[in-house]
Amino acid sequence: MLTARHAWQLRLGNGLHLMLGRDAELAEVRLRRFVEIYPSVEKRKQHEYVDLRYPNGFALRVPDWNG
């Protein structure tokens, strides 16, 4: 989906929300990076939101996490 601010977002079938940013080419690179690493991250916690707009990684939001 393209937001009102012209940024790409995805909502997966499991409810996970991915923020990809405005640049479609960078969004593809970011999504590829996420797909490569996420299986190892997914095992640790349930995530609800992933912000892929960082140049060297991504941020995860964990519901009800205090830390």
PyMOL Python script that loads the backbone (N, CA, C, O; Angstrom):
from pymol import cmd

cmd.read_pdbstr("""\
ATOM      1  N   MET A   1       0.842  -1.155   0.000  1.00  0.00           N
ATOM      2  CA  MET A   1       0.000   0.000   0.000  1.00  0.00           C
ATOM      3  C   MET A   1       0.898   1.232   0.000  1.00  0.00           C
ATOM      4  O   MET A   1       1.971   1.230   0.604  1.00  0.00           O
ATOM      5  N   LEU A   2       0.459   2.265  -0.670  1.00  0.00           N
ATOM      6  CA  LEU A   2       1.151   3.538  -0.697  1.00  0.00           C
ATOM      7  C   LEU A   2       0.399   4.498   0.226  1.00  0.00           C
ATOM      8  O   LEU A   2      -0.797   4.724   0.042  1.00  0.00           O
ATOM      9  N   THR A   3       1.094   5.065   1.220  1.00  0.00           N
ATOM     10  CA  THR A   3       0.450   5.945   2.192  1.00  0.00           C
ATOM     11  C   THR A   3       0.201   7.329   1.592  1.00  0.00           C
ATOM     12  O   THR A   3       0.632   7.626   0.478  1.00  0.00           O
ATOM     13  N   ALA A   4      -0.500   8.166   2.352  1.00  0.00           N
ATOM     14  CA  ALA A   4      -0.752   9.541   1.932  1.00  0.00           C
ATOM     15  C   ALA A   4       0.553  10.325   1.777  1.00  0.00           C
ATOM     16  O   ALA A   4       0.609  11.299   1.026  1.00  0.00           O
ATOM     17  N   ARG A   5       1.587   9.906   2.478  1.00  0.00           N
ATOM     18  CA  ARG A   5       2.906  10.557   2.380  1.00  0.00           C
ATOM     19  C   ARG A   5       3.779   9.885   1.329  1.00  0.00           C
ATOM     20  O   ARG A   5       4.980  10.146   1.260  1.00  0.00           O
ATOM     21  N   HIS A   6       3.189   9.028   0.516  1.00  0.00           N
ATOM     22  CA  HIS A   6       3.870   8.342  -0.585  1.00  0.00           C
ATOM     23  C   HIS A   6       4.979   7.400  -0.113  1.00  0.00           C
ATOM     24  O   HIS A   6       6.023   7.284  -0.754  1.00  0.00           O
ATOM     25  N   ALA A   7       4.740   6.740   1.002  1.00  0.00           N
ATOM     26  CA  ALA A   7       5.672   5.748   1.529  1.00  0.00           C
ATOM     27  C   ALA A   7       5.038   4.368   1.382  1.00  0.00           C
ATOM     28  O   ALA A   7       3.826   4.216   1.534  1.00  0.00           O
ATOM     29  N   TRP A   8       5.851   3.377   1.090  1.00  0.00           N
ATOM     30  CA  TRP A   8       5.371   2.011   0.920  1.00  0.00           C
ATOM     31  C   TRP A   8       5.253   1.311   2.264  1.00  0.00           C
ATOM     32  O   TRP A   8       6.141   1.410   3.111  1.00  0.00           O
ATOM     33  N   GLN A   9       4.140   0.600   2.449  1.00  0.00           N
ATOM     34  CA  GLN A   9       3.889  -0.204   3.642  1.00  0.00           C
ATOM     35  C   GLN A   9       3.303  -1.542   3.207  1.00  0.00           C
ATOM     36  O   GLN A   9       2.615  -1.637   2.190  1.00  0.00           O
ATOM     37  N   LEU A  10       3.586  -2.562   3.990  1.00  0.00           N
ATOM     38  CA  LEU A  10       2.993  -3.886   3.763  1.00  0.00           C
ATOM     39  C   LEU A  10       2.370  -4.372   5.060  1.00  0.00           C
ATOM     40  O   LEU A  10       2.895  -4.111   6.142  1.00  0.00           O
ATOM     41  N   ARG A  11       1.269  -5.068   4.955  1.00  0.00           N
ATOM     42  CA  ARG A  11       0.666  -5.754   6.105  1.00  0.00           C
ATOM     43  C   ARG A  11       0.622  -7.225   5.717  1.00  0.00           C
ATOM     44  O   ARG A  11      -0.062  -7.595   4.763  1.00  0.00           O
ATOM     45  N   LEU A  12       1.344  -8.065   6.449  1.00  0.00           N
ATOM     46  CA  LEU A  12       1.410  -9.490   6.153  1.00  0.00           C
ATOM     47  C   LEU A  12       0.203 -10.221   6.726  1.00  0.00           C
ATOM     48  O   LEU A  12      -0.511  -9.681   7.571  1.00  0.00           O
ATOM     49  N   GLY A  13      -0.023 -11.429   6.274  1.00  0.00           N
ATOM     50  CA  GLY A  13      -1.154 -12.232   6.720  1.00  0.00           C
ATOM     51  C   GLY A  13      -1.153 -12.507   8.213  1.00  0.00           C
ATOM     52  O   GLY A  13      -2.211 -12.720   8.803  1.00  0.00           O
ATOM     53  N   ASN A  14       0.027 -12.504   8.834  1.00  0.00           N
ATOM     54  CA  ASN A  14       0.108 -12.740  10.278  1.00  0.00           C
ATOM     55  C   ASN A  14      -0.066 -11.456  11.090  1.00  0.00           C
ATOM     56  O   ASN A  14       0.064 -11.470  12.314  1.00  0.00           O
ATOM     57  N   GLY A  15      -0.364 -10.332  10.397  1.00  0.00           N
ATOM     58  CA  GLY A  15      -0.593  -9.068  11.067  1.00  0.00           C
ATOM     59  C   GLY A  15       0.627  -8.173  11.178  1.00  0.00           C
ATOM     60  O   GLY A  15       0.505  -7.023  11.599  1.00  0.00           O
ATOM     61  N   LEU A  16       1.792  -8.668  10.814  1.00  0.00           N
ATOM     62  CA  LEU A  16       3.019  -7.887  10.890  1.00  0.00           C
ATOM     63  C   LEU A  16       2.962  -6.721   9.906  1.00  0.00           C
ATOM     64  O   LEU A  16       2.624  -6.900   8.736  1.00  0.00           O
ATOM     65  N   HIS A  17       3.292  -5.537  10.389  1.00  0.00           N
ATOM     66  CA  HIS A  17       3.247  -4.316   9.607  1.00  0.00           C
ATOM     67  C   HIS A  17       4.677  -3.915   9.251  1.00  0.00           C
ATOM     68  O   HIS A  17       5.509  -3.752  10.143  1.00  0.00           O
ATOM     69  N   LEU A  18       4.974  -3.754   7.954  1.00  0.00           N
ATOM     70  CA  LEU A  18       6.307  -3.386   7.488  1.00  0.00           C
ATOM     71  C   LEU A  18       6.290  -1.989   6.893  1.00  0.00           C
ATOM     72  O   LEU A  18       5.483  -1.692   6.012  1.00  0.00           O
ATOM     73  N   MET A  19       7.179  -1.134   7.372  1.00  0.00           N
ATOM     74  CA  MET A  19       7.365   0.204   6.823  1.00  0.00           C
ATOM     75  C   MET A  19       8.581   0.154   5.907  1.00  0.00           C
ATOM     76  O   MET A  19       9.679  -0.177   6.354  1.00  0.00           O
ATOM     77  N   LEU A  20       8.393   0.481   4.623  1.00  0.00           N
ATOM     78  CA  LEU A  20       9.471   0.364   3.647  1.00  0.00           C
ATOM     79  C   LEU A  20      10.043   1.693   3.181  1.00  0.00           C
ATOM     80  O   LEU A  20      11.150   1.716   2.643  1.00  0.00           O
ATOM     81  N   GLY A  21       9.345   2.784   3.362  1.00  0.00           N
ATOM     82  CA  GLY A  21       9.843   4.086   2.947  1.00  0.00           C
ATOM     83  C   GLY A  21       9.301   4.519   1.595  1.00  0.00           C
ATOM     84  O   GLY A  21       8.465   3.839   1.000  1.00  0.00           O
ATOM     85  N   ARG A  22       9.783   5.652   1.122  1.00  0.00           N
ATOM     86  CA  ARG A  22       9.253   6.267  -0.097  1.00  0.00           C
ATOM     87  C   ARG A  22       9.906   5.791  -1.388  1.00  0.00           C
ATOM     88  O   ARG A  22       9.239   5.719  -2.420  1.00  0.00           O
ATOM     89  N   ASP A  23      11.159   5.474  -1.355  1.00  0.00           N
ATOM     90  CA  ASP A  23      11.898   5.092  -2.558  1.00  0.00           C
ATOM     91  C   ASP A  23      11.627   3.622  -2.879  1.00  0.00           C
ATOM     92  O   ASP A  23      12.000   2.735  -2.111  1.00  0.00           O
ATOM     93  N   ALA A  24      10.984   3.373  -4.002  1.00  0.00           N
ATOM     94  CA  ALA A  24      10.588   2.009  -4.364  1.00  0.00           C
ATOM     95  C   ALA A  24      11.794   1.084  -4.546  1.00  0.00           C
ATOM     96  O   ALA A  24      11.741  -0.081  -4.153  1.00  0.00           O
ATOM     97  N   GLU A  25      12.868   1.585  -5.129  1.00  0.00           N
ATOM     98  CA  GLU A  25      14.055   0.749  -5.321  1.00  0.00           C
ATOM     99  C   GLU A  25      14.691   0.393  -3.980  1.00  0.00           C
ATOM    100  O   GLU A  25      15.071  -0.757  -3.761  1.00  0.00           O
ATOM    101  N   LEU A  26      14.809   1.367  -3.085  1.00  0.00           N
ATOM    102  CA  LEU A  26      15.345   1.084  -1.756  1.00  0.00           C
ATOM    103  C   LEU A  26      14.411   0.173  -0.973  1.00  0.00           C
ATOM    104  O   LEU A  26      14.867  -0.664  -0.193  1.00  0.00           O
ATOM    105  N   ALA A  27      13.121   0.329  -1.174  1.00  0.00           N
ATOM    106  CA  ALA A  27      12.148  -0.527  -0.487  1.00  0.00           C
ATOM    107  C   ALA A  27      12.386  -1.987  -0.842  1.00  0.00           C
ATOM    108  O   ALA A  27      12.298  -2.861   0.021  1.00  0.00           O
ATOM    109  N   GLU A  28      12.684  -2.252  -2.096  1.00  0.00           N
ATOM    110  CA  GLU A  28      12.951  -3.632  -2.523  1.00  0.00           C
ATOM    111  C   GLU A  28      14.204  -4.179  -1.846  1.00  0.00           C
ATOM    112  O   GLU A  28      14.215  -5.324  -1.394  1.00  0.00           O
ATOM    113  N   VAL A  29      15.250  -3.373  -1.775  1.00  0.00           N
ATOM    114  CA  VAL A  29      16.496  -3.781  -1.116  1.00  0.00           C
ATOM    115  C   VAL A  29      16.249  -4.026   0.370  1.00  0.00           C
ATOM    116  O   VAL A  29      16.735  -5.008   0.931  1.00  0.00           O
ATOM    117  N   ARG A  30      15.498  -3.138   1.000  1.00  0.00           N
ATOM    118  CA  ARG A  30      15.201  -3.269   2.433  1.00  0.00           C
ATOM    119  C   ARG A  30      14.376  -4.517   2.715  1.00  0.00           C
ATOM    120  O   ARG A  30      14.620  -5.224   3.693  1.00  0.00           O
ATOM    121  N   LEU A  31      13.411  -4.779   1.867  1.00  0.00           N
ATOM    122  CA  LEU A  31      12.574  -5.961   2.046  1.00  0.00           C
ATOM    123  C   LEU A  31      13.403  -7.230   1.882  1.00  0.00           C
ATOM    124  O   LEU A  31      13.224  -8.184   2.638  1.00  0.00           O
ATOM    125  N   ARG A  32      14.289  -7.252   0.926  1.00  0.00           N
ATOM    126  CA  ARG A  32      15.166  -8.409   0.718  1.00  0.00           C
ATOM    127  C   ARG A  32      16.033  -8.639   1.954  1.00  0.00           C
ATOM    128  O   ARG A  32      16.196  -9.777   2.394  1.00  0.00           O
ATOM    129  N   ARG A  33      16.587  -7.572   2.514  1.00  0.00           N
ATOM    130  CA  ARG A  33      17.422  -7.677   3.721  1.00  0.00           C
ATOM    131  C   ARG A  33      16.604  -8.239   4.881  1.00  0.00           C
ATOM    132  O   ARG A  33      17.079  -9.092   5.631  1.00  0.00           O
ATOM    133  N   PHE A  34      15.373  -7.754   5.021  1.00  0.00           N
ATOM    134  CA  PHE A  34      14.483  -8.230   6.078  1.00  0.00           C
ATOM    135  C   PHE A  34      14.174  -9.713   5.930  1.00  0.00           C
ATOM    136  O   PHE A  34      14.222 -10.457   6.910  1.00  0.00           O
ATOM    137  N   VAL A  35      13.859 -10.146   4.720  1.00  0.00           N
ATOM    138  CA  VAL A  35      13.520 -11.548   4.458  1.00  0.00           C
ATOM    139  C   VAL A  35      14.687 -12.459   4.795  1.00  0.00           C
ATOM    140  O   VAL A  35      14.483 -13.577   5.268  1.00  0.00           O
ATOM    141  N   GLU A  36      15.891 -12.001   4.562  1.00  0.00           N
ATOM    142  CA  GLU A  36      17.077 -12.818   4.851  1.00  0.00           C
ATOM    143  C   GLU A  36      17.291 -13.019   6.350  1.00  0.00           C
ATOM    144  O   GLU A  36      17.684 -14.105   6.774  1.00  0.00           O
ATOM    145  N   ILE A  37      17.043 -12.002   7.146  1.00  0.00           N
ATOM    146  CA  ILE A  37      17.374 -12.093   8.574  1.00  0.00           C
ATOM    147  C   ILE A  37      16.191 -12.430   9.474  1.00  0.00           C
ATOM    148  O   ILE A  37      16.387 -12.954  10.570  1.00  0.00           O
ATOM    149  N   TYR A  38      14.991 -12.148   9.042  1.00  0.00           N
ATOM    150  CA  TYR A  38      13.830 -12.287   9.923  1.00  0.00           C
ATOM    151  C   TYR A  38      13.625 -13.687  10.506  1.00  0.00           C
ATOM    152  O   TYR A  38      13.236 -13.782  11.670  1.00  0.00           O
ATOM    153  N   PRO A  39      13.858 -14.764   9.780  1.00  0.00           N
ATOM    154  CA  PRO A  39      13.645 -16.088  10.393  1.00  0.00           C
ATOM    155  C   PRO A  39      14.428 -16.290  11.697  1.00  0.00           C
ATOM    156  O   PRO A  39      13.937 -16.951  12.612  1.00  0.00           O
ATOM    157  N   SER A  40      15.624 -15.733  11.790  1.00  0.00           N
ATOM    158  CA  SER A  40      16.392 -15.884  13.032  1.00  0.00           C
ATOM    159  C   SER A  40      15.866 -14.965  14.131  1.00  0.00           C
ATOM    160  O   SER A  40      15.996 -15.298  15.309  1.00  0.00           O
ATOM    161  N   VAL A  41      15.286 -13.837  13.790  1.00  0.00           N
ATOM    162  CA  VAL A  41      14.736 -12.889  14.760  1.00  0.00           C
ATOM    163  C   VAL A  41      13.366 -13.340  15.244  1.00  0.00           C
ATOM    164  O   VAL A  41      13.042 -13.194  16.423  1.00  0.00           O
ATOM    165  N   GLU A  42      12.571 -13.881  14.349  1.00  0.00           N
ATOM    166  CA  GLU A  42      11.190 -14.279  14.645  1.00  0.00           C
ATOM    167  C   GLU A  42      11.110 -15.292  15.781  1.00  0.00           C
ATOM    168  O   GLU A  42      10.142 -15.291  16.541  1.00  0.00           O
ATOM    169  N   LYS A  43      12.103 -16.143  15.904  1.00  0.00           N
ATOM    170  CA  LYS A  43      12.092 -17.201  16.914  1.00  0.00           C
ATOM    171  C   LYS A  43      12.111 -16.649  18.338  1.00  0.00           C
ATOM    172  O   LYS A  43      11.659 -17.315  19.269  1.00  0.00           O
ATOM    173  N   ARG A  44      12.627 -15.447  18.506  1.00  0.00           N
ATOM    174  CA  ARG A  44      12.815 -14.895  19.846  1.00  0.00           C
ATOM    175  C   ARG A  44      11.583 -14.229  20.423  1.00  0.00           C
ATOM    176  O   ARG A  44      11.279 -14.415  21.601  1.00  0.00           O
ATOM    177  N   LYS A  45      10.864 -13.453  19.618  1.00  0.00           N
ATOM    178  CA  LYS A  45       9.713 -12.689  20.113  1.00  0.00           C
ATOM    179  C   LYS A  45       8.682 -12.541  19.010  1.00  0.00           C
ATOM    180  O   LYS A  45       8.996 -12.653  17.825  1.00  0.00           O
ATOM    181  N   GLN A  46       7.457 -12.289  19.415  1.00  0.00           N
ATOM    182  CA  GLN A  46       6.387 -11.936  18.470  1.00  0.00           C
ATOM    183  C   GLN A  46       6.500 -10.439  18.185  1.00  0.00           C
ATOM    184  O   GLN A  46       6.591  -9.648  19.125  1.00  0.00           O
ATOM    185  N   HIS A  47       6.496 -10.038  16.940  1.00  0.00           N
ATOM    186  CA  HIS A  47       6.629  -8.636  16.561  1.00  0.00           C
ATOM    187  C   HIS A  47       5.341  -8.149  15.919  1.00  0.00           C
ATOM    188  O   HIS A  47       4.607  -8.926  15.308  1.00  0.00           O
ATOM    189  N   GLU A  48       5.073  -6.863  16.063  1.00  0.00           N
ATOM    190  CA  GLU A  48       3.874  -6.307  15.452  1.00  0.00           C
ATOM    191  C   GLU A  48       4.206  -5.266  14.388  1.00  0.00           C
ATOM    192  O   GLU A  48       3.360  -4.951  13.552  1.00  0.00           O
ATOM    193  N   TYR A  49       5.434  -4.724  14.406  1.00  0.00           N
ATOM    194  CA  TYR A  49       5.788  -3.621  13.540  1.00  0.00           C
ATOM    195  C   TYR A  49       7.274  -3.691  13.237  1.00  0.00           C
ATOM    196  O   TYR A  49       8.087  -3.904  14.137  1.00  0.00           O
ATOM    197  N   VAL A  50       7.630  -3.511  11.971  1.00  0.00           N
ATOM    198  CA  VAL A  50       9.035  -3.492  11.575  1.00  0.00           C
ATOM    199  C   VAL A  50       9.271  -2.254  10.723  1.00  0.00           C
ATOM    200  O   VAL A  50       8.606  -2.053   9.707  1.00  0.00           O
ATOM    201  N   ASP A  51      10.218  -1.431  11.141  1.00  0.00           N
ATOM    202  CA  ASP A  51      10.567  -0.223  10.402  1.00  0.00           C
ATOM    203  C   ASP A  51      11.856  -0.500   9.639  1.00  0.00           C
ATOM    204  O   ASP A  51      12.932  -0.605  10.227  1.00  0.00           O
ATOM    205  N   LEU A  52      11.730  -0.618   8.318  1.00  0.00           N
ATOM    206  CA  LEU A  52      12.862  -0.966   7.466  1.00  0.00           C
ATOM    207  C   LEU A  52      13.528   0.255   6.840  1.00  0.00           C
ATOM    208  O   LEU A  52      14.353   0.107   5.939  1.00  0.00           O
ATOM    209  N   ARG A  53      13.191   1.441   7.292  1.00  0.00           N
ATOM    210  CA  ARG A  53      13.680   2.659   6.652  1.00  0.00           C
ATOM    211  C   ARG A  53      15.096   3.055   7.061  1.00  0.00           C
ATOM    212  O   ARG A  53      15.590   4.089   6.613  1.00  0.00           O
ATOM    213  N   TYR A  54      15.745   2.281   7.878  1.00  0.00           N
ATOM    214  CA  TYR A  54      17.113   2.574   8.295  1.00  0.00           C
ATOM    215  C   TYR A  54      18.095   2.082   7.241  1.00  0.00           C
ATOM    216  O   TYR A  54      17.862   1.039   6.630  1.00  0.00           O
ATOM    217  N   PRO A  55      19.197   2.812   7.013  1.00  0.00           N
ATOM    218  CA  PRO A  55      20.125   2.422   5.949  1.00  0.00           C
ATOM    219  C   PRO A  55      20.901   1.137   6.229  1.00  0.00           C
ATOM    220  O   PRO A  55      21.324   0.462   5.290  1.00  0.00           O
ATOM    221  N   ASN A  56      21.098   0.785   7.504  1.00  0.00           N
ATOM    222  CA  ASN A  56      21.936  -0.374   7.822  1.00  0.00           C
ATOM    223  C   ASN A  56      21.242  -1.429   8.661  1.00  0.00           C
ATOM    224  O   ASN A  56      21.915  -2.274   9.251  1.00  0.00           O
ATOM    225  N   GLY A  57      19.925  -1.408   8.734  1.00  0.00           N
ATOM    226  CA  GLY A  57      19.223  -2.386   9.551  1.00  0.00           C
ATOM    227  C   GLY A  57      17.754  -2.053   9.643  1.00  0.00           C
ATOM    228  O   GLY A  57      17.201  -1.386   8.769  1.00  0.00           O
ATOM    229  N   PHE A  58      17.116  -2.526  10.719  1.00  0.00           N
ATOM    230  CA  PHE A  58      15.702  -2.242  10.919  1.00  0.00           C
ATOM    231  C   PHE A  58      15.372  -2.273  12.396  1.00  0.00           C
ATOM    232  O   PHE A  58      16.133  -2.800  13.207  1.00  0.00           O
ATOM    233  N   ALA A  59      14.229  -1.701  12.736  1.00  0.00           N
ATOM    234  CA  ALA A  59      13.767  -1.653  14.128  1.00  0.00           C
ATOM    235  C   ALA A  59      12.509  -2.494  14.257  1.00  0.00           C
ATOM    236  O   ALA A  59      11.659  -2.496  13.367  1.00  0.00           O
ATOM    237  N   LEU A  60      12.396  -3.199  15.356  1.00  0.00           N
ATOM    238  CA  LEU A  60      11.238  -4.051  15.624  1.00  0.00           C
ATOM    239  C   LEU A  60      10.470  -3.508  16.821  1.00  0.00           C
ATOM    240  O   LEU A  60      11.071  -3.096  17.813  1.00  0.00           O
ATOM    241  N   ARG A  61       9.158  -3.506  16.730  1.00  0.00           N
ATOM    242  CA  ARG A  61       8.319  -3.174  17.887  1.00  0.00           C
ATOM    243  C   ARG A  61       7.725  -4.475  18.410  1.00  0.00           C
ATOM    244  O   ARG A  61       7.081  -5.228  17.679  1.00  0.00           O
ATOM    245  N   VAL A  62       7.956  -4.710  19.672  1.00  0.00           N
ATOM    246  CA  VAL A  62       7.458  -5.915  20.336  1.00  0.00           C
ATOM    247  C   VAL A  62       6.292  -5.494  21.229  1.00  0.00           C
ATOM    248  O   VAL A  62       6.464  -4.610  22.067  1.00  0.00           O
ATOM    249  N   PRO A  63       5.112  -6.099  21.076  1.00  0.00           N
ATOM    250  CA  PRO A  63       3.985  -5.701  21.916  1.00  0.00           C
ATOM    251  C   PRO A  63       4.223  -6.022  23.386  1.00  0.00           C
ATOM    252  O   PRO A  63       4.747  -7.082  23.728  1.00  0.00           O
ATOM    253  N   ASP A  64       3.831  -5.091  24.246  1.00  0.00           N
ATOM    254  CA  ASP A  64       3.897  -5.277  25.701  1.00  0.00           C
ATOM    255  C   ASP A  64       5.287  -5.623  26.207  1.00  0.00           C
ATOM    256  O   ASP A  64       5.430  -6.396  27.153  1.00  0.00           O
ATOM    257  N   TRP A  65       6.319  -5.051  25.577  1.00  0.00           N
ATOM    258  CA  TRP A  65       7.684  -5.317  26.006  1.00  0.00           C
ATOM    259  C   TRP A  65       8.161  -4.166  26.866  1.00  0.00           C
ATOM    260  O   TRP A  65       8.084  -3.010  26.450  1.00  0.00           O
ATOM    261  N   ASN A  66       8.648  -4.459  28.046  1.00  0.00           N
ATOM    262  CA  ASN A  66       9.194  -3.451  28.944  1.00  0.00           C
ATOM    263  C   ASN A  66      10.700  -3.652  29.039  1.00  0.00           C
ATOM    264  O   ASN A  66      11.170  -4.613  29.648  1.00  0.00           O
ATOM    265  N   GLY A  67      11.442  -2.752  28.441  1.00  0.00           N
ATOM    266  CA  GLY A  67      12.877  -2.930  28.508  1.00  0.00           C
ATOM    267  C   GLY A  67      13.647  -1.898  27.886  1.00  0.00           C
ATOM    268  O   GLY A  67      14.876  -1.958  27.889  1.00  0.00           O
TER     269      GLY A  67
END
""", "prot")
cmd.dss("prot")
cmd.show_as("cartoon", "prot")
cmd.util.cbc("prot")
cmd.orient("prot")
